[in-house]
Amino acid sequence: MSSINKVIILGNVGNDPEMKYAPSGTAMCRLSIATNMSWKDKETGEKKDKTEWHNVMLFRQQAELAEKYVKKGSRLYVEGRIETSKYEKDGIERYSTSIIADRLQFMGSANQNTSEGNSETYSTNNQENKKDNQIPKESNSKNDSEFDDDIPF
């Protein structure tokens, strides 16, 4: 039986993109995206807010587009998968969880993200709508796109 590792977030970028290049020349970009939720406390009637921060990694053409167009405060829609990495710092094993983006959509006005004022989608999923700017997908999974849906937002 197959499993699904799918994440969708819509939030605001916390810092300007951090761009790096692998020794192979592959562009890599790290973003921090905030999502918010609010609710009313049942006991006090007080409004409560919570912000969750997500580390997002973009690769290749998506990374280069993010470096060019994404700025602190930009609103982004991201689809991808969760990946946890293990590393060692000061002799202590640590873990880092990130979203590896498969699809990135700029949300907002001309002043925020795009020169035309439209939202634009950049996807690594070859099954996506032909309007999307396609980027070749590198994946070990044979059925990554088996459960992809077009979600109208």
ChimeraX commands (.cxc) that place a marker at each C-alpha (Angstrom):
marker #1 position 0.00,0.00,0.00 radius 0.5
marker #1 position 1.38,3.41,-0.94 radius 0.5
marker #1 position 1.48,6.39,1.38 radius 0.5
marker #1 position 1.10,10.15,0.94 radius 0.5
marker #1 position 3.40,12.93,2.08 radius 0.5
marker #1 position 1.65,16.13,0.95 radius 0.5
marker #1 position 1.77,19.59,2.50 radius 0.5
marker #1 position -0.12,22.71,1.44 radius 0.5
marker #1 position 0.48,26.08,3.05 radius 0.5
marker #1 position -0.57,29.64,2.27 radius 0.5
marker #1 position 1.30,32.25,4.23 radius 0.5
marker #1 position 3.64,35.21,4.37 radius 0.5
marker #1 position 7.40,35.10,3.91 radius 0.5
marker #1 position 9.28,36.08,7.09 radius 0.5
marker #1 position 12.64,37.03,5.56 radius 0.5
marker #1 position 14.13,37.63,2.13 radius 0.5
marker #1 position 15.08,34.32,0.44 radius 0.5
marker #1 position 18.44,32.72,1.30 radius 0.5
marker #1 position 20.02,31.57,-1.97 radius 0.5
marker #1 position 22.85,29.03,-2.24 radius 0.5
marker #1 position 24.30,26.84,-4.96 radius 0.5
marker #1 position 25.32,23.19,-4.60 radius 0.5
marker #1 position 28.76,22.15,-5.90 radius 0.5
marker #1 position 26.91,20.72,-8.93 radius 0.5
marker #1 position 25.55,24.21,-9.66 radius 0.5
marker #1 position 21.98,23.44,-8.55 radius 0.5
marker #1 position 20.24,26.53,-7.18 radius 0.5
marker #1 position 18.77,26.12,-3.69 radius 0.5
marker #1 position 16.65,28.64,-1.83 radius 0.5
marker #1 position 15.43,28.59,1.76 radius 0.5
marker #1 position 12.32,30.49,2.84 radius 0.5
marker #1 position 10.62,30.88,6.17 radius 0.5
marker #1 position 6.83,31.15,5.78 radius 0.5
marker #1 position 4.37,32.03,8.55 radius 0.5
marker #1 position 0.85,30.67,8.76 radius 0.5
marker #1 position -1.59,32.06,11.31 radius 0.5
marker #1 position -4.67,30.87,13.09 radius 0.5
marker #1 position -6.97,32.62,15.54 radius 0.5
marker #1 position -9.76,31.49,17.82 radius 0.5
marker #1 position -11.90,32.72,20.69 radius 0.5
marker #1 position -11.07,31.27,24.11 radius 0.5
marker #1 position -14.24,29.55,25.41 radius 0.5
marker #1 position -13.52,30.38,29.06 radius 0.5
marker #1 position -12.45,34.02,28.80 radius 0.5
marker #1 position -13.99,35.04,25.47 radius 0.5
marker #1 position -10.61,36.48,24.59 radius 0.5
marker #1 position -9.30,36.30,21.02 radius 0.5
marker #1 position -6.16,34.13,20.72 radius 0.5
marker #1 position -3.66,34.03,17.86 radius 0.5
marker #1 position -0.93,31.56,16.96 radius 0.5
marker #1 position 1.74,31.81,14.27 radius 0.5
marker #1 position 3.46,28.68,12.96 radius 0.5
marker #1 position 6.75,29.04,11.04 radius 0.5
marker #1 position 7.60,26.67,8.20 radius 0.5
marker #1 position 11.02,26.14,6.61 radius 0.5
marker #1 position 10.57,25.77,2.84 radius 0.5
marker #1 position 13.23,24.61,0.38 radius 0.5
marker #1 position 13.09,25.41,-3.33 radius 0.5
marker #1 position 15.41,24.02,-5.99 radius 0.5
marker #1 position 16.55,24.86,-9.51 radius 0.5
marker #1 position 14.34,27.28,-11.45 radius 0.5
marker #1 position 11.88,27.72,-8.57 radius 0.5
marker #1 position 14.78,28.85,-6.36 radius 0.5
marker #1 position 15.96,31.37,-8.94 radius 0.5
marker #1 position 12.43,32.76,-9.37 radius 0.5
marker #1 position 12.03,33.09,-5.61 radius 0.5
marker #1 position 15.33,34.97,-5.35 radius 0.5
marker #1 position 14.16,37.36,-8.07 radius 0.5
marker #1 position 10.53,37.97,-7.01 radius 0.5
marker #1 position 9.99,36.93,-3.38 radius 0.5
marker #1 position 10.63,39.43,-0.60 radius 0.5
marker #1 position 9.88,39.59,3.10 radius 0.5
marker #1 position 6.09,39.87,3.46 radius 0.5
marker #1 position 5.28,38.22,0.10 radius 0.5
marker #1 position 2.25,35.94,0.19 radius 0.5
marker #1 position 2.93,32.46,-1.19 radius 0.5
marker #1 position 0.98,29.27,-1.80 radius 0.5
marker #1 position 3.27,26.22,-1.51 radius 0.5
marker #1 position 2.65,22.54,-2.14 radius 0.5
marker #1 position 5.28,19.96,-1.33 radius 0.5
marker #1 position 6.35,17.21,1.01 radius 0.5
marker #1 position 7.80,17.12,4.52 radius 0.5
marker #1 position 11.38,15.98,4.87 radius 0.5
marker #1 position 13.39,15.64,8.08 radius 0.5
marker #1 position 17.17,15.90,8.02 radius 0.5
marker #1 position 19.60,14.79,10.71 radius 0.5
marker #1 position 22.80,16.75,11.33 radius 0.5
marker #1 position 25.39,17.17,14.05 radius 0.5
marker #1 position 26.26,20.48,15.72 radius 0.5
marker #1 position 28.70,20.79,18.62 radius 0.5
marker #1 position 28.72,16.99,18.99 radius 0.5
marker #1 position 24.93,16.84,19.41 radius 0.5
marker #1 position 22.61,15.13,16.93 radius 0.5
marker #1 position 19.90,17.52,15.78 radius 0.5
marker #1 position 16.96,17.30,13.41 radius 0.5
marker #1 position 15.48,19.82,11.03 radius 0.5
marker #1 position 12.09,19.53,9.31 radius 0.5
marker #1 position 11.45,21.34,6.03 radius 0.5
marker #1 position 8.88,21.46,3.27 radius 0.5
marker #1 position 10.42,20.53,-0.08 radius 0.5
marker #1 position 8.33,22.56,-2.52 radius 0.5
marker #1 position 6.92,20.94,-5.66 radius 0.5
marker #1 position 4.66,23.87,-6.49 radius 0.5
marker #1 position 4.99,27.56,-5.75 radius 0.5
marker #1 position 2.36,30.18,-6.50 radius 0.5
marker #1 position 2.82,33.90,-5.98 radius 0.5
marker #1 position -0.30,35.42,-4.44 radius 0.5
marker #1 position -0.97,39.13,-4.37 radius 0.5
marker #1 position -0.87,42.36,-6.29 radius 0.5
marker #1 position 1.60,43.84,-8.75 radius 0.5
marker #1 position 3.36,45.62,-5.91 radius 0.5
marker #1 position 3.94,42.42,-4.00 radius 0.5
marker #1 position 5.06,39.64,-6.30 radius 0.5
marker #1 position 4.48,39.94,-10.03 radius 0.5
marker #1 position 4.71,42.67,-12.62 radius 0.5
marker #1 position 1.34,41.75,-14.18 radius 0.5
marker #1 position -0.59,41.68,-10.90 radius 0.5
marker #1 position -1.67,38.07,-11.44 radius 0.5
marker #1 position -0.76,35.06,-9.39 radius 0.5
marker #1 position 1.72,32.82,-11.19 radius 0.5
marker #1 position 2.43,29.17,-10.54 radius 0.5
marker #1 position 5.78,27.41,-10.87 radius 0.5
marker #1 position 5.56,23.66,-10.57 radius 0.5
marker #1 position 7.80,20.63,-10.67 radius 0.5
marker #1 position 4.81,18.39,-11.29 radius 0.5
marker #1 position 4.65,17.49,-14.99 radius 0.5
marker #1 position 0.93,16.64,-14.67 radius 0.5
marker #1 position -0.04,20.28,-13.87 radius 0.5
marker #1 position -1.99,22.69,-16.06 radius 0.5
marker #1 position -0.12,23.72,-19.23 radius 0.5
marker #1 position -0.26,27.40,-18.16 radius 0.5
marker #1 position 2.13,26.57,-15.33 radius 0.5
marker #1 position 5.83,27.08,-15.87 radius 0.5
marker #1 position 7.10,23.50,-15.85 radius 0.5
marker #1 position 10.34,22.49,-14.20 radius 0.5
marker #1 position 11.73,18.95,-14.65 radius 0.5
marker #1 position 10.96,16.80,-11.64 radius 0.5
marker #1 position 13.64,14.78,-9.90 radius 0.5
marker #1 position 12.15,12.16,-7.64 radius 0.5
marker #1 position 12.74,8.61,-6.55 radius 0.5
marker #1 position 9.01,7.91,-6.20 radius 0.5
marker #1 position 7.16,6.52,-9.22 radius 0.5
marker #1 position 3.70,7.67,-8.09 radius 0.5
marker #1 position 4.29,11.18,-6.67 radius 0.5
marker #1 position 1.56,12.69,-8.85 radius 0.5
marker #1 position -0.96,9.88,-8.33 radius 0.5
marker #1 position -3.03,11.93,-5.85 radius 0.5
marker #1 position -2.55,15.45,-7.26 radius 0.5
marker #1 position -5.70,17.54,-7.54 radius 0.5
marker #1 position -6.32,20.99,-8.90 radius 0.5
marker #1 position -7.46,22.89,-5.81 radius 0.5
marker #1 position -9.33,26.11,-6.68 radius 0.5
marker #1 position -7.99,28.88,-4.40 radius 0.5
marker link #1:1,2 radius 0.2
marker link #1:2,3 radius 0.2
marker link #1:3,4 radius 0.2
marker link #1:4,5 radius 0.2
marker link #1:5,6 radius 0.2
marker link #1:6,7 radius 0.2
marker link #1:7,8 radius 0.2
marker link #1:8,9 radius 0.2
marker link #1:9,10 radius 0.2
marker link #1:10,11 radius 0.2
marker link #1:11,12 radius 0.2
marker link #1:12,13 radius 0.2
marker link #1:13,14 radius 0.2
marker link #1:14,15 radius 0.2
marker link #1:15,16 radius 0.2
marker link #1:16,17 radius 0.2
marker link #1:17,18 radius 0.2
marker link #1:18,19 radius 0.2
marker link #1:19,20 radius 0.2
marker link #1:20,21 radius 0.2
marker link #1:21,22 radius 0.2
marker link #1:22,23 radius 0.2
marker link #1:23,24 radius 0.2
marker link #1:24,25 radius 0.2
marker link #1:25,26 radius 0.2
marker link #1:26,27 radius 0.2
marker link #1:27,28 radius 0.2
marker link #1:28,29 radius 0.2
marker link #1:29,30 radius 0.2
marker link #1:30,31 radius 0.2
marker link #1:31,32 radius 0.2
marker link #1:32,33 radius 0.2
marker link #1:33,34 radius 0.2
marker link #1:34,35 radius 0.2
marker link #1:35,36 radius 0.2
marker link #1:36,37 radius 0.2
marker link #1:37,38 radius 0.2
marker link #1:38,39 radius 0.2
marker link #1:39,40 radius 0.2
marker link #1:40,41 radius 0.2
marker link #1:41,42 radius 0.2
marker link #1:42,43 radius 0.2
marker link #1:43,44 radius 0.2
marker link #1:44,45 radius 0.2
marker link #1:45,46 radius 0.2
marker link #1:46,47 radius 0.2
marker link #1:47,48 radius 0.2
marker link #1:48,49 radius 0.2
marker link #1:49,50 radius 0.2
marker link #1:50,51 radius 0.2
marker link #1:51,52 radius 0.2
marker link #1:52,53 radius 0.2
marker link #1:53,54 radius 0.2
marker link #1:54,55 radius 0.2
marker link #1:55,56 radius 0.2
marker link #1:56,57 radius 0.2
marker link #1:57,58 radius 0.2
marker link #1:58,59 radius 0.2
marker link #1:59,60 radius 0.2
marker link #1:60,61 radius 0.2
marker link #1:61,62 radius 0.2
marker link #1:62,63 radius 0.2
marker link #1:63,64 radius 0.2
marker link #1:64,65 radius 0.2
marker link #1:65,66 radius 0.2
marker link #1:66,67 radius 0.2
marker link #1:67,68 radius 0.2
marker link #1:68,69 radius 0.2
marker link #1:69,70 radius 0.2
marker link #1:70,71 radius 0.2
marker link #1:71,72 radius 0.2
marker link #1:72,73 radius 0.2
marker link #1:73,74 radius 0.2
marker link #1:74,75 radius 0.2
marker link #1:75,76 radius 0.2
marker link #1:76,77 radius 0.2
marker link #1:77,78 radius 0.2
marker link #1:78,79 radius 0.2
marker link #1:79,80 radius 0.2
marker link #1:80,81 radius 0.2
marker link #1:81,82 radius 0.2
marker link #1:82,83 radius 0.2
marker link #1:83,84 radius 0.2
marker link #1:84,85 radius 0.2
marker link #1:85,86 radius 0.2
marker link #1:86,87 radius 0.2
marker link #1:87,88 radius 0.2
marker link #1:88,89 radius 0.2
marker link #1:89,90 radius 0.2
marker link #1:90,91 radius 0.2
marker link #1:91,92 radius 0.2
marker link #1:92,93 radius 0.2
marker link #1:93,94 radius 0.2
marker link #1:94,95 radius 0.2
marker link #1:95,96 radius 0.2
marker link #1:96,97 radius 0.2
marker link #1:97,98 radius 0.2
marker link #1:98,99 radius 0.2
marker link #1:99,100 radius 0.2
marker link #1:100,101 radius 0.2
marker link #1:101,102 radius 0.2
marker link #1:102,103 radius 0.2
marker link #1:103,104 radius 0.2
marker link #1:104,105 radius 0.2
marker link #1:105,106 radius 0.2
marker link #1:106,107 radius 0.2
marker link #1:107,108 radius 0.2
marker link #1:108,109 radius 0.2
marker link #1:109,110 radius 0.2
marker link #1:110,111 radius 0.2
marker link #1:111,112 radius 0.2
marker link #1:112,113 radius 0.2
marker link #1:113,114 radius 0.2
marker link #1:114,115 radius 0.2
marker link #1:115,116 radius 0.2
marker link #1:116,117 radius 0.2
marker link #1:117,118 radius 0.2
marker link #1:118,119 radius 0.2
marker link #1:119,120 radius 0.2
marker link #1:120,121 radius 0.2
marker link #1:121,122 radius 0.2
marker link #1:122,123 radius 0.2
marker link #1:123,124 radius 0.2
marker link #1:124,125 radius 0.2
marker link #1:125,126 radius 0.2
marker link #1:126,127 radius 0.2
marker link #1:127,128 radius 0.2
marker link #1:128,129 radius 0.2
marker link #1:129,130 radius 0.2
marker link #1:130,131 radius 0.2
marker link #1:131,132 radius 0.2
marker link #1:132,133 radius 0.2
marker link #1:133,134 radius 0.2
marker link #1:134,135 radius 0.2
marker link #1:135,136 radius 0.2
marker link #1:136,137 radius 0.2
marker link #1:137,138 radius 0.2
marker link #1:138,139 radius 0.2
marker link #1:139,140 radius 0.2
marker link #1:140,141 radius 0.2
marker link #1:141,142 radius 0.2
marker link #1:142,143 radius 0.2
marker link #1:143,144 radius 0.2
marker link #1:144,145 radius 0.2
marker link #1:145,146 radius 0.2
marker link #1:146,147 radius 0.2
marker link #1:147,148 radius 0.2
marker link #1:148,149 radius 0.2
marker link #1:149,150 radius 0.2
marker link #1:150,151 radius 0.2
marker link #1:151,152 radius 0.2
marker link #1:152,153 radius 0.2
view
